[in-house]
């Protein structure tokens, strides 16, 4: 059995190439909707890079006017109460209960090649999602 080995130079080139690879951006245009049935309201759930970490179970809510972060992610990012700024308005959760937010924090969010600062409202309520973001 023969084993092909890469020279050190070839292996180094492969590593450089893989680091420079551009990640595809998820996006849909009006053209993509042609000949599709749009009679559903399924949630778009994605993974986003937030605060330097890949965060799963991010729901993109077209009707949301605020970006919401739930306690599991807040704790998972090692954020502390002193990282928060006050948020003085109450919000209504999906189960129609009024919730008083714990505060607000601004974190960088990467969507493809762009990084934008997003103000997240920290809600101490149950959600199957880690974050809810408004449609960009």
N, C-alpha and C positions, 0 to 999 in steps of 0.2 A: 504494500500500500504506500503510495507517495503522498506526502503532505506538502502543499504549497504554502510558502511563508512569504510574507510581505517584508520588504526591506524596511529599515527604520525610516527612510525618507518617504516611502509609499504610505506607511502607517501614519506618519505625521501629516501628510497631505490629506488622507481620509479624515483625520480628526479635525483639521482646519475646515474642510468642506462641510462636515456635519454641523459645526458651530455656526457657520454662516448661512445655514439653510433657513429660509423665511417660512414662518408658520402661516398657514392659510387663515383668512379671516372669515367668520361665519356671517353671511349677509344674504338678503333676498331682495330682489327688485320687483317692480310691478310686472315685468316680463316673466318672472318665475311663476307668477300666479295664473298665467294664461292656461286655460283648460284644466284648472284644478277646482275642486269643490271647497268653498270657504265657509261652510255652514257649521263649523265647530268652534269651540272656545278652549281648546287644549292649551295648557300652560307651556310656555317655552322655558325649559330648564337647561341651564348651561353651566360651564365651569369658567370662572373669571379669575384673573390674577389681582388680588386685593392685598394691599400692604406688603407686597413681595411674596405672597403665598398663593398657590392655586387653590381656590375655594370652590367646592362642588355644591350642587343643589342650590344654585342661584336662579331664582325665578325672575324672568323679565315680564313685568306687568305693564301692558299698554295703557291701562287706566290709572296707574299710580302717579301721584303727584309728589311722592317722597321716596327716598331710598331708606329701607328699613334693615337693621341688623339685629339678629336674635342672640341671646346670651351665650349659647354654645360657641358660636364663632368668636364673639367678643372675648370670652375666656381663652379660647384656643389661640388667639393672636397675642395672648399675654398682655392685654390692655388692662389698665387699672382705672378705678373711679376718678383719679385725678387727671386722667387723659381726656375726660369728658368736659364739654362746655354745656352750660344749661340749655335746656329746650323747654319752653314754658307753655306749650300748647298740648292739649290731650289729643289722642287719636282713637279711632274706632277700629277694632280688630275684625278679622273675618267672621267671628262669631257674634258680631255686633255689640261687643262689650267695650266700654270706654277704658282706655289704657293710658296711664301717665308714663311717658317715656323717662328713662333713666338719665338721658342726656343726649348729646350729639358729638360726633367725632368726624374729622376730615381725614380720609385715607386715599392714597393713590390707587386707581383702578386702571388696569391695562386691558384694552380691547384691541387686539391686533397690535399694530406698531404704535398706536397712540396710548399715552398715559394721561389720565385726567384726574384731578382731585375731586372727590365726591364727598358730600356731607351726609353721613349716615345717622339716622335717628335710632338710638338703642331702645328696643322694646323688650320688656320682660313679659313675654307671652309665648304660648306654644305655637310652633309652626313646623311643618315638615321641611321647610326650606331654611337655609342658613342666612340668606339675604334676599330681599326683594329690591330690584332696581327698576326705575322707570325706563321706558323704551328710549334709547338715545335719539 
